[in-house]
Amino acid sequence: MHTSQILQSGDFQYWRRERDALVQVDFNTCFPDYRCTDRLGVVSPHLEDGALHTRYALLAATTTFYDDLRARGGEFFDYPHHFAFFDVTAEGIAIHGGRQLLDQTTFGAWSSLDVWPESQWIQASSSVEGMLQHVFAWQINCLFWPESFMPALSAEPLPPYVQPLLAARLKTVYYYDATHPDVEIHVNDNVEDLMRERCLSRLPEGVREAALSASVAAAASESPFPYVERYRRVPVDAFLADMAPCFQNAA
């Protein structure tokens, strides 16, 4: 059964940190200015990074996308404009601990997140500036970026037009695997059961076992929404300031 027939908006809760407290909010507050025509991108330096840390965000946006199509009435066949950016070389795709040969089954964890078809699995380089160049080229509006993935001072500068165009096109940026997150998505068993079966079970060996164990441990909670992902929303100008070594010689 397809994701659009399994998930619904009630499977997700959204929380935002305000001062010292978490406050429950709605999707539009958590992801302001999101439109179903937006391009959402996840930079995943290792194959499993984005699947481990942004799967709920992807599914939440996907569910919103399908809610919009359902509201229009009639039958539909479409997928959200979601893209994943990976470090790929002739030796394969980067995973923690090495590289894995590239084939269709390698991306099984991502296709189950409705990052599909395969034209939306973008093969990039391992460098920050290489990933940023692809984010620019694919005209991403909503970006999920690993907080620890920062450019070296010796980064190869991008063309001078990249920074102002990124500033114009990016609407929201979220750091995932963040030290001080301020946005949370909580999901119920309906979402996580789907993730165990179709996403976590397809991750590379070693990572897969740890992810499934963590998922099972979270299920012991008495909360009806026991599974949580956290991110830190950063202003676009603050993100571009973090990427400054990619631009500093571009003027």
Helices and strands as residue ranges (DSSP letters): H 3-6, G 9-11, E 12-18, E 21-25, H 27-30, E 40-44, H 47-53, H 55-72, E 82-89, E 92-95, E 98-100, G 104-107, H 108-111, G 118-120, E 121-124, H 128-137, E 142-146, H 162-169, E 172-176, E 183-187, H 189-198, G 200-202, H 207-218, E 227-234, H 236-242, G 244-246
